[in-house]
Each structure stands twice: as structure tokens, then as C-alpha cells.
Amino acid sequence: MATLVHSIPSISFLSSLTLQPLKIKTHKKSPSTSRSEPIKTLTCSTSKPNNKSPTMDGRKPTSKKTRKSSYGTSRRSVLKKTFIQEQVTFTSQLSSDPHVGIIGGGMAGLLCALSLEKRGVKSTVFDTGIHGLGGRMGTRVIDPQPLIFDHAAQFFTVSDPRFSELVDDWLEKGLVRQWQGIIGELEVGGRFLPFPSSTPRYISVNGMRSLADSILSQTCMVNVVRPCWISKLEPFNGMWHLSENGKPCGQFDIIVIAHNGKCANRLLASSGLPLIARQMKTLGLSSIWALLAAFEDPLPIPTGATPFEGAFVKGVDSLSWMGNNSAKLLGSKTNSPHCWTFFSTAAYGKRNKVPQVRLFYFFSSIRKSA
């Protein structure tokens, strides 16, 4: 028997993630059966069940041949295609030693793998990261100075008591610390309004990615595969089969999608789970630009203004955040270049949206000509 869970990332500087499990119905054991374990089935049938919908336990699923869509297919068109899928129903028994495939090695995926190990469940994490794990907990180090930038999540906060226990453990191990620097709002004209120091903000001591690397450092039941871009998720013989551009990547009893909305839509297009695909319609994503800039001298501050390490910018159409990585990670007295991360607004990102693959080829051509 197989199960699928999807985590939905919300786009913010905190990059919070939430797991939404499917409800699994447990059928009571028949008096005539000799099995000691209940049979569990994944039931996601629609309100108007189709009697001809396939059961993916004993035969290879069949699908209509469709023309391969070109790059840049809109999320809305992908969603419409997923709604016309036939609903898949697994009826075989869940393995007593399940193997979980986790697509996405950001904070949600890594903590999912860690939680599974604590329960004695093995997992494999698939991540697209070339430089390392972490997803939005990304840190870029540029040699030889070195220059260090947290280019995605700038900090995180704690509201869940279970997550608080993890953070306390990270504090004790010296993996994270509170960001004591001044953070506030920067208005047009240079007026800065510091936030009151109420909710603690946490950062990883060596950049956000170092925390991601540390989360799985002492695990023994978690396998990590990267860089790997899972392109297809298919049900077959009571298992979920993953592949990367036609190359098999394994079969799993349970799948967790801990990836962004566009990638989740692409995977759900062939999964046979139109009801989950329909839930994705409510997910909104915002593209933003990140600028990493290093300055030899500190940025000029108006006389009498409060020096700050992070600011949410108000009143500027193109800029929403600016953060001083050097002061945050190395201290205000560092003699190294001052490394700042700037984020655009969602409106600017929408007007100037560029597929990531084009950026890859653009910067590759610049490196070759340099």
C-alpha cells in the first residue's frame, strides 16, 4: 500500500512549511482472515466514483499518449490537465518496513526525514541542490575573500512547541543563535523604525545552509541523492515509482513532496491523484529577485540614524528587504567586505520574471567569455 503527503512552502523570508497528510482509512480485520495487521488503503475517490478507474496493484498503468508540452507551460494549464486524471486506488497491505521517498531537501524535507528516523523509518531525500542541501536555507560563499551571503531565508522564528524543542537542541550544540542585530522598517527618505525585541529571530552560526547540513549529519537511516531533479511520479504494483528524465530513481511505499508549487504540479500531473492536484489550485507563489552585493566600505547612514543589520523596505516599488550578512554572521567589527542581500518586491519579480533555465545559460555564457 502506498501513501502520498505534500508539504506546501509559503514564500516569505521565514520560509515556513506545513505538512498536509492524507486521511488513511483502516479496514477492520475480517473474522475469516489470518492476518495480524489491518489492511490500509489509500482512498481518494471522487464524489462521483468511476467504476472503471484502475487499481494499481497488479498491472502496469495505462495512459493516453499526449504531446509533450514545451518549457514554460503555465501552472494553470498543468492544473487543468491533472484534473482529468483517473483516480488511483491502492488496496495492497502497507509494508511493515516502509521506505519513504522525500522530494525536496529544504527544511521541511530534512525535518521530515529526521522525524521518520526517530520512529525507525528509513527514507531517501532527493534534492536538486548542486552546492548542498537546504532549499531556501541557502548560503553562497565566494572565494577567495571569502564573501558569504544568506541569499534566501534570512532568519527563522519559532511558534510550534515541537519545533522549539529542536531549536533548543540546536542552541545547545552551537548550531544556531539568536540574531541580536537591529531589524526594522526602512522608509523612503532614510527614516528607520526598529522593531521591538519581542519574538526571537534565529540564524545559523555559519550561514543558513550549515544548519541544513547539520540536521542529517548523525542520521543512519537517511539516504541523500543530489543533485537530482525528480521529473515523474507514477503508481505501479502498489508502489510509487520515481524517475529523473526517464532514469529510474527507486520505488517507495510512501512519497512526501516537500518542493515548491510548480514542481509539485508537474509531479502530480502523472500521479493519478487529481484531488490532491486540485488542492494546489489554492497555492499562490511569488517570484522575487535576489541581489548579492559586496562593498569595500560600510553603506552610508544618515547622521543620527540608527545603524541596522536588516530592514523591510517600505515605499519602494522594486525593493522589499536588505540585510547585512557580514554584520549578522561575523559581527559589526569585521574588516572583510560588507556583504548585503537585497530582495525585490513580488510585484517587481512578477513584471520581470525569467525562467531559471535561461538564467543558467546566460551566466554560463558570461563565465565562458570572461
N, C-alpha and C positions, 0 to 999 in steps of 0.2 A: 504494500500500500504506500502511496506517496502523498506528500503534503506540500503546499507551497505557501510561503509567507512573504509579504512585501513590506519593506520599510520605505517611508516617504520622507525625503530630506526637504527641509524648508530653507529657502535661500535667505541667509542672514549672516551677520558677522559671527554669530554664535554657532551657526550650522547645526541646529538641533535636529534629531531624527527620532522617528516613532515607529515602532513595530506594530503591525495590524495582523494578528493571526486569524486564519480561517477557523470557523467553528467545526469541529470534527464530531460527528455523531457516533456513539458507541452502541453497537447492537448487542443485546443480551444473548448469552450463550444458550443455544438450543439444548433441550434435555437429551437429545439423541446424539449430540456431538461429544467427542472425547477430548477436544482441545481445552487446554488450561487457560489460554489467553483469549480475550474478546477480539472479535474481528472488527477493525475500524475501517471506515470507508470515507473517502473524500467526496462529499455530496455538494455539488454546486449547481444543481439543476435549476433551470429557469422556471418561471411561474407557469409557462406553457410547455411542459416537457415534450421533447421529440422522441417518440418511441423508436426511431431509427438511429438515435445517437449512439456512437460506438462505445464499447467498453475496451479500454486499453490494457488488457491483461494477457491475451494470448495471440494476438495478431498485430502485424505492423499497421500503424495508422495510415489511412489513405488520405490524400489531399489533392485538390484540383490544381492543375498546373496554372500558374499565374505568371504574368510578365514581371520580370524583376524590376523593381522601382529604382529610379535613378537617385543619386545622392541629393539630399535636400528635400526629400518628401516631408511635407508638413506633418506636425504631430496630429492635427485634426484628421487628416486623411488616413493616417495609420490607425487611429482610434476607430474610424468608421469601418475599416477592414476587419478589425478584431471583433467587432460586434456581431458579424455574420458567421463566426465560427460555430461548429457543433460542440456542445458541452461534453467534456471528457469526464468519465466516472471510473475511479479505481475501486475494485472490490477485493483485491488480494490483501492478505494479512501484513501488517507492518512488521518489519524485521525486529527482532529483539536486540539487535546490534546495528542500529541505523547509521547511515553515513549521510551527513548534511553537506550540501554544496552551497556556499555563500558567494554570491556575485557582488563584489564590491568590497574593497579593503579600507574604507573610511572608518570613522569612529563607530558607526552603527554595526558594520560588518565585523570589526575586530572585537567589540564587546560581546556580540552575539557568539562568536567563536569561543571567547573566554568563558562565557556563561555555560555553553554546552560542555566544555571540558570539565568544568566543576561538577557537572552532572554525569560525567563518564561517557559523553557522546563525542565521537570523532567528527571532524569537519575538514573541508578543504575550502580555502579562501582564494577566489580568483580576482585579481586586481590588474588594472591597466597601467599602473604607475611604472614608469621607466626608472625614475630616481629612487623610489621607495614607496612604502605604504602610506596611508593617511588620508587620501582623498582631499577634502577641504582643509585638513590639518597639514598643509603643505609648507615646507621651508625650502628656500633656494639659497645655496651657498655658492658664491662666485669667487674663485681664487684669482690671484694669489694673496689678496689683502688679509683676510678674506672679507667679502661683503656678505652679510646674512640678512635675509628677508623672510618674514612670515607673509606669504603672498596670498593667503586665503583667510581662514579663520584667524582673527587677531587675538581672541581670548575666549574663555567659556565661563559660564556661571552654573550654579548648582541649585536645583529646586526639588529634585526627587531624592528621598532619603536613601534609596538603594544606591543611587549614583554617588551620593555623599559619602557612603562607606568606601567606595572605590577611590574617591578623591582623597579621603583621609589617608588611605594606604599609600597613594602616590606622594602625598606630602611627607609622610614618614620616610619614604625611600628616597626623597630628594628629587623626584621626577618632575614635580610641578611646584609652583609657589604662587602666592598672591601677587598680582600686579599692583604695586603701590603707587605707580605714577599717576599724575593728574590727567583725568579724562573729562571731557565736557562737550559743549556745543560751540562751534566757531561760526559767527555770523559774518555777513558781508560787511566789510569795513574793518574787520580785525577784532571785533569785540568777542571775548571768550568768556563763557559761563561754565565754570566747573561743576560737575555733578557731585552731589553729596556722597560721601563714602559710606554707603549702606550695604548694598549687595556686593560681596567679594567677587572679584574677577580673577580668574586663574590663567596662568600661562605655563608652558613647558620651559624648563630652565635653559635648554639649548635649542629653542625653536620648536614649533608645534609638531613637526614630523618626528622628533626624537621621542615624544610620548607615544606616538603610533608604533614606532619600532620597539619600544619597551613593553608594550601591552602583551605581545606574544613571545617575549624573549625567554620565558621559563615554561612554556607550554610543551607538551609532548604528544598531544592528540590532534594538533592543528597543522595541516599542511598548507603552505602558501605557494600559489602559482602566479608568477608575474614576470614580465608584462604579458597579460593575456586578455584579449577582448572577446568575451563570450558573445557570439553572434546569433546563436539559436538555442532554444529551449523546447524540447519535444518529449511527449509522453510515449512510452513504449514498454510493453510487458511489465506493467506495474512499477516502472521506474521513470525518473526524469533523466533525459539524456542531454548533455551539454556539448556544444561544438564551437570551434573558432574557425570561421571561413571554411567549413567542410571538414576540419580536422577534429576527430572525437576528443573530448576532454574529460570523459568519465560519465558514469551513471550514478544516480543518487536517490535515496529514499525520500529525502526532503530537500526543498530548494528555498533559500532566502534571497530575495532580490533587495540588496542594500545599495542601489545605484540610483542615479538621477532619473527624472521622469521620462526623458526622451529615450534613454537606453532601456528602461523598463517597458515602455510601449513597444519597442522593437522586439523584445523578447516575448512579450505576451501575444504578439501577432500570430505566433505558431504554437502557442501553448495549449490551446483548447480550453481556455478559461475566460470566456467573454465577460462574465460577471465581474471578475477582478479588473479586466481591461476597462469596463465601464466606470469603475471607481476612479480610474486615473483621469477621467474627464474633469474632475473637480480640482485637480492639482495644477497650480499655476507656478511657472518658473520664470525667473528674471535673469537675463544675461547682463553681465557687467564687465567693464574693462578694469584691469589692474595694472598700474604703472609702478615699476620698481625703480627708484632713483636714489643715487648716492651723491652726496655733496661733501666737498672738502671742508667747508665751514658750516657752522650752525645756521639754520634758516633765521632770517632777521625777525625779531619780535618787537612790536611797537613798545616804546618807552612806557613803563608802568604796567604792561600786560603780564598776565600770568603765564610762565613757561608751561607747556603741556607736552604729554607724550602721545596722546591720542585725542582726536576730535571728530565728532559728527558734524559735517559742514552743512549749514543751512543757507538757503537763498541763492545757491549756485547751481545752475541747471545741469552742469556736467560733472560735478564732484560731490560725493557723499561722505567720504571718510579719508582721513590722513593719519598715519601712525608712524612714530619714530621707533623703528626696530632696534637701532643701536642703543638708545637710552633704555628701552624696555628690557633688552636681553643682556646688555653689557654694562649698563649704568651710565649716568649722566657725565661722568668724568673720563670717559673713554677718549683716546686720541685717534681712533680709527675714523674713517669717513662716516658721515651721518647718513644712514640708510633709512629711507622712508618708503612706505607703501601707500599708494593713493588708489581709491576705488571710485569709479564713476557712479552716477545715478542709474537706476533701472531704465529711466526714460532715454538717457543718452545711449545706454547699451542696446536698447531696442532699435533706436534710429541707426546705429552703426554696427549692427550685428553681422558677424563674419563667421562662416563655418570654420571650426578649429582646423580641419584638414588643410584649408587654404593658408592659414597662418603658418602651419608646419612647413609647407612648401616655400612660402615666402621667406621665412627666416633661414631655411636650408639654403636657398639661393644666395642670401646675403653672406652666409658663412663661406660658401664656395668662392664668392667674388672678393672676399676680404683678403 
